[in-house]
Amino acid sequence: MNPPGPESQLRSVIAEGLTRLDEAQGGRYLSTVARHLGVERSTVSRWRQQRATARPDHCEMLAHQWPGYFNQDELLDLHYRSLQTGLVHDRRTAGLEILSDTAAVLDASTAELLIEPESANDQVINHAALHIDRNGHDPLENDSLFGTGLAAKLRTFREAEIQRAGQGWTIRAVVSAGRIERLGSIAAMVTALDGPNVEIFAYPHSLPLVVAPLVVANRTVLMFHDHRRWERPGAAMLIRSRAAAAWANHYFTELTADAPFRLRSPSGVDEAELDRYRAALDHGPN
């Protein structure tokens, strides 16, 4: 018999930790764990029954909140190993598509957002909007290079994301701005993405060209590449692969961990953080 793979080991370790934690608290403690993690009790129950795998960010939260029952290094190591194993088995079935212009990127992104996942556990969107901020323009307001056609497509994408937020999907976004002119657009996004499971993180400076993923329902990854003049994607690689999505979700978790501002949490907009972010942008681009 082959030894259990890293994902099976990960599920077993988490299940064992949850069982010990529940027993130490006198039972009926899974609801408390769920509240701390911002997930449904049924999700934690599936982890304990080894029927589902906790995401890397949830593993980190378990280890931070209950270090006597969960070891962060062990959990994340098992996640890394499961990704490597998954990529080997997933390679032949992964769908791959190159999106060569902004219109195609926006159309594909919206289409993926509107596909209904089979499981409630997959009601997840991780969205990194990290740009080379050359002029602080908002394409929906004051960027003459964007055009009305593309602006309409971008508006449709944003409306789909807002819809999912209102339906209770878990949405985490990371944004960046190089100058104060972009604050209005970001503040509008922070307000519009209104839902019980939304978090928005921010960097107060223009970033170099980086991988900016959009991960939808743990099944599809769009790897964005910035246009050289617009603060929006000019091209993207679309990959339909759960293993690739898991890799991108881990990368996204690292982006959020390093972000110095958290503009929105599941509790709502953090006005004090917005003020701090405004002060940082007032210093101008780095």
N, C-alpha and C positions, 0 to 999 in steps of 0.2 A: 504494500500500500504506500502510495506517495505521501510524503509529509505535507501538512496543510500549507497552503500558500500564504503570502504576507497579508492579503486581505482577510483571509479566514483567521489568521493569528490576531489581526487588529480587532476584528469583531469579538473574538474570544476574550482578549484583554479588557476591552471596554465593558463587555457583559460581566466579567468577573468583578471589575471595579464597581460597577453599578450595584451588583448584588451585595457586595460587602458594605458599600455605603448605605444602602437601603436597610440592611439588617442592623447596622450600627445606629441608625436613626430610629429604630423601632418599627420599620415598615412604612409603606404608603408615602415614601419620600420622593418618588419619581416625579410627582407633580411639581415639587419644589425645584428639582433639577431642571425640569422643562422651563419653569419661569425664569430661572437664572440665565438659561441659554437662549431664551426667546423663541422656543419651539413648542410644538404641541406635545402633550403628554404621550400620545400614541407614538410619536417619533422616538422618544426615549424608551418606550416599551419595546419597540422593534429593535433598538440597539441591544437591550438586555436579552432579548430572545435571539440575537444574532441573525436577524432577518434583514438588517440594513446596516450600512457603514456610515459612521459619523464623518462629516467633512473636517478638513484640517483645522479650520477656525474653531469648530466646536470641540475638537480634541484639545486645542490650546486653552479654551475656556474651562473645560473639565479639569485640566491639570492645574490651572491657576486657582480655581475655586476650591478644589479638593485635592491638594498635592499628596496627601497621604494615601490616596486611592488610585491616582493616575499619574504616570510619569510622562511628561511632555516629550522628552527626547525619544523615549521608546515608541510612543504613539506616532510621532512625525517620521521616525525612521521606518516604521512599518508602512506608513503612507507612501514614502518615497519608493520603497521596494515594490509596493503594489502597483505604482504607476509604471515602473520599469517593466514589470511582468505584463501588465495590461497592454502596454504599447506593442509588445511583441505579438500578442494574440489578436490585437485589434487592427493591425496594420492593413490586412487585406480587406477588411470591411469598412474602413474609414472612407467616407465620401470626401472628395477634395474638389474645390472649385476656386478659380482665381477671378476676383471681381476687379476689373481694370479701371473703373472710374467711379466718381462719387455717387452718381445716380444709381448704379448697380449695387453699391455698398448699402445705401439707404434703403433701397427696395428689399434687398435680401435680409437686412437687419429687421425691418418691420415684419416681414413674412415670418421669420423665426419667432419673433415675440408673440405672434398671434396663433401659433400652433399650440393646441391644448396638450399638455403632458399627460401621460398615462397615470402617473403617481403624483400625489400631493407633495411628496418629498422633492419633486423636481420643479416645483413652483419657485424657481430661483433665477435671478438675473444678477450677474456681476459685470459692471460696465466701467471701463477705464476711459476717460476722455482727457488724455494728456497730449498737449499740443505745443508746437513751436509758436509762441504768441508774438507775432510780429507787429500787430497794430491794435490789438484789443477789440476788434470788431466782433459784433454778434451777427451771424449770417441771416438771422430773421429780422434784424432791425436796421443795420447800417453798413452792410458789406455789399457794395455794388458788384463785386466780382462773383458773388454767389448766384444771383439770378432768381427770378420768381419760381421757375420750375423746380430747382433744387431746394429752395426754401420751403415749398409745399411738401416735398418728400421728407425733409427734415422735420417739419411740423407733424406729419403723419407718424413718423417714428416716435417723436416725443409723446404724442397722444397715446400711442400704444403702450409705452412705458408707464405713463401716468395711469392708464387703465389697469395695468397689472398691479401697480402699487395700491390702488384703491381696492383691488380684489384680495389683498392680503399677501401677495407674493413677497418673498424675501428679496429685497433689492439692495445691493451695495454699489455705490458709485464713487469713483475717485476722479477729481477734476483738478485742473491747474489754470493759473492765470499769471501772465507776466506784467500786467499793469492794471490800474484801477478801472479803466474803461470796461473791462470784462466783468466787473463785480455785479453789475445789474443783471447780466445774463445768468450768472451763477446763482445769485440770490433768487431769481425767478425759478430756476430749476429746483433749488432747495425747498421753496414753498410749494411748487406744483406737484412734486413727487410726494404726495401726502398719503401715508399708509402706516399701519401698525408695525411693519417689519422693514422699514427703510433706514439706511445709514448712508451719509454722504461725507466723504473725506476730501481734504483739499491740500494742495501744495501752493505756496504763495510766490511762485516764480515760473518762468518759462523753462520747459524741459527740453533737452535735446531729443532727437528722434529716438523713440523707445517703442517697444512692443506694447500696444494698447488693446487689450482683448475685450471683447463682449462675449460673455458666456451665458447661454440661454438654456435653462432646464437641464443642466448637467449633461447635455447631449451635443450641443453645437457651439463651436468657437469661431468667432470672426477676429482675425488678427489684423488690426488696422495699421495702415501706413499713412502718415500725414501728407497732404498736399503741400508743396513748397511755399505756396502763398496764402492759402486759406487755413484757418484754424479748424479744419475738419478733415476727415479721412479722404484721401484721394484714391486709394486702392485698398484691397483687403484679400486675405486668404480665408476661405470658409472651409472648416473641417467638421464633418459630422462624425464624431467619435467620442464615446464616453471617456476613454482613457486620455485623449487629448484635452477634453474638458476638465478632467480632474487635475491634469498638469497645470492648465491655465488658472484654475481656481486657486491652486497653491501659490502660483505666481501673484495672483491678485491679492491673496492674503498678506503676502510680503509688502505689497504696495500700501495696503491700508495700515499695516503695522508701523511703517516709516512715516506716514503722513502726519504733519504737525498739527493739523486742524480737523476737528470732527464737527461739521456744520449742522448735521442732523442725526438724531438717534431715533430709536423706536418711540421715544417720549415726545418727539417733535423737533421743531427748529430750535437751535441753540443760538439765541440772539447775542449772547456775550461772545461766543466764538465767531459769529459773523462780524462783530465789532473788532475783535482782534485780527481777523482776516483782513478787514478793511484797512486797519492801521498798517499791517504788513505790506499791503499793496500800495499804500500811500508813499512808501519809500521808493517806488519805481521798480522797473525790471532789474534783475540781477545780471 
